[in-house]
Amino acid sequence: MADKSAPKPKANSDRDARLKAALKANMAKRKAQARARAQAGTTSGTPKEQNDG
């Protein structure tokens, strides 16, 4: 009975691998968003808000 409650090492390593992959993908997404935000802030081609008066 105690054998069933103990987590399997393979299942734990699979979970760790999935978490690591998800974290890596999330960090890449955040870096891409930050780059896009920084690039949008430096370009002045289109005004963000127009005052028609």
Rosetta blueprint (number, residue, H / E / L):
1 M L
2 A H
3 D H
4 K H
5 S H
6 A L
7 P L
8 K L
9 P H
10 K H
11 A H
12 N H
13 S H
14 D H
15 R H
16 D H
17 A H
18 R H
19 L H
20 K H
21 A H
22 A H
23 L H
24 K H
25 A H
26 N H
27 M H
28 A H
29 K H
30 R H
31 K H
32 A H
33 Q H
34 A H
35 R H
36 A H
37 R H
38 A H
39 Q H
40 A H
41 G H
42 T H
43 T L
44 S L
45 G L
46 T L
47 P L
48 K L
49 E L
50 Q L
51 N L
52 D L
53 G L
